[in-house]
Amino acid sequence: MIYYWPKNKPEAQFQLMNLLSLLPVGTDIFVVGENRSGVRSAEQMLADYAPLNKVDSARRCGLYFGRLENSRCLMPINSGANTASMA
């Protein structure tokens, strides 16, 4: 999977957690984005699920690679956890 880091860190965390919950363990993951958008925080964000290593950097961007090792704690989008009941 190739993930293009957005300019909003909370959005990136939400998207990554949902995407990773759908992928099988062992999936290769590439994360690419601008340093000023917060792509460097991807290493800490995914440390428990897919340890990332910096593969390349150029001027203001970074490319990280990792392999999904653990998706047990991730919650899929359709799990119902993000829904509110209307009583």
Backbone torsions as a table, in degrees:
resi	resn	phi	psi	omega
1	MET	NA	138.9	174.4
2	ILE	-112.9	121.4	-178.9
3	TYR	-113.6	123.6	177.2
4	TYR	-93.0	113.3	-174.8
5	TRP	-63.8	126.1	178.2
6	PRO	-79.7	178.6	-179.3
7	LYS	-81.5	-6.6	-176.2
8	ASN	-115.1	114.5	-177.0
9	LYS	-62.4	-44.7	178.5
10	PRO	-61.0	-36.2	176.9
11	GLU	-64.9	-41.4	178.7
12	ALA	-62.4	-43.6	179.9
13	GLN	-63.1	-45.1	179.0
14	PHE	-60.2	-49.4	-178.5
15	GLN	-63.5	-45.6	-178.2
16	LEU	-63.9	-44.3	-179.8
17	MET	-62.4	-39.6	178.9
18	ASN	-71.4	-41.9	178.7
19	LEU	-65.0	-44.7	-178.1
20	LEU	-65.7	-28.6	179.0
21	SER	-68.7	-19.8	-178.8
22	LEU	-94.2	-12.8	-175.8
23	LEU	-93.3	147.3	176.6
24	PRO	-74.3	152.4	176.0
25	VAL	-59.6	137.7	-178.6
26	GLY	100.9	-3.8	179.6
27	THR	-70.0	133.9	175.4
28	ASP	-75.5	137.2	-177.3
29	ILE	-128.1	127.7	173.3
30	PHE	-115.0	133.9	176.0
31	VAL	-122.2	127.1	-178.8
32	VAL	-131.7	140.9	178.5
33	GLY	177.6	176.5	-179.7
34	GLU	-81.1	142.6	178.5
35	ASN	-60.7	-40.1	-177.6
36	ARG	-73.1	-10.9	174.8
37	SER	-88.9	-7.4	176.3
38	GLY	99.8	17.6	-178.0
39	VAL	-62.6	-25.0	179.4
40	ARG	-65.1	-23.3	179.0
41	SER	-77.1	-6.9	178.7
42	ALA	-62.1	-33.3	179.7
43	GLU	-60.4	-47.2	179.7
44	GLN	-71.5	-38.2	-177.0
45	MET	-62.9	-37.7	-175.3
46	LEU	-104.3	8.1	-174.6
47	ALA	-55.7	-36.8	-177.9
48	ASP	-80.5	-16.7	-174.2
49	TYR	-111.6	-45.5	-178.0
50	ALA	-147.4	89.4	179.5
51	PRO	-55.1	127.3	-176.8
52	LEU	-103.5	146.9	173.3
53	ASN	-124.0	139.8	177.9
54	LYS	-72.8	121.4	-178.0
55	VAL	-92.7	-42.0	-175.1
56	ASP	-156.2	156.1	173.3
57	SER	-146.9	147.8	179.2
58	ALA	-147.8	125.2	-179.9
59	ARG	46.2	-92.8	-174.9
60	ARG	-115.6	13.5	-175.1
61	CYS	-123.5	161.4	177.2
62	GLY	-139.0	149.7	176.8
63	LEU	-124.8	125.0	-178.3
64	TYR	-119.7	147.3	178.9
65	PHE	-130.1	141.8	175.5
66	GLY	-158.4	172.6	178.7
67	ARG	-126.7	131.0	-178.9
68	LEU	-64.3	118.3	-177.9
69	GLU	-107.3	-25.1	-173.6
70	ASN	-149.9	117.6	175.6
71	SER	-119.0	11.4	-176.4
72	ARG	-60.2	-40.8	-174.0
73	CYS	-88.9	-4.0	-178.5
74	LEU	-82.5	150.1	-177.7
75	MET	-111.9	122.8	178.4
76	PRO	-66.6	157.0	-178.2
77	ILE	-58.7	-41.7	-173.7
78	ASN	-89.2	20.3	-177.6
79	SER	-76.6	-13.9	-179.8
80	GLY	90.8	-3.5	-178.0
81	ALA	-71.1	-25.3	-177.6
82	ASN	-98.5	14.0	-178.6
83	THR	-106.0	150.0	177.8
84	ALA	-110.6	142.1	179.0
85	SER	-89.3	142.9	179.9
86	MET	-103.8	94.7	-177.8
87	ALA	-101.2	NA	NA
